[in-house]
Amino acid sequence: MTETKRTGGNGLLFLILTMILGYFVYGTVAGALGMGLLYITLLFFIVILSMIPLIGWLISAIISYVFVIPMLLNFTGLYWTWLVSTIFVFHLIVGFMVSVAILFIIVSVVFK
């Protein structure tokens, strides 16, 4: 009998945790939904731009910090808290790992 390991699902867990924390930090359901929107938007935006090897995570960090996060906070009516900073840093770490992984893939294919 073989044992299968279930992978994935952690993203949903982090999304739910972020929304729960958003509810307690902002005190409303709108705060929870706003944090969910911020989490999903930053994850999509940073991971897509992080596909650029080596500097993609830096480009996504600058664009997210200057444009995306203020636009989303203005749209949802929320304000910058430790939770927004934590989501931003978490997604930057994920983006850096994606950027390095893409670089390793390119190097392994080119120098095969």
Buried (B, 14 or more C-beta within 10 A) or exposed (E): EEEEEEEEEEEEEBBEEBBEBBBEBBEEEBBBBBBBBBBEBBBEBBBEBBBBBEEBBBBBBEBBEEEBBEEBBEEBEBEEBEBBEEBBEBBBEBBBEBBBEBBEEEEEEEEE
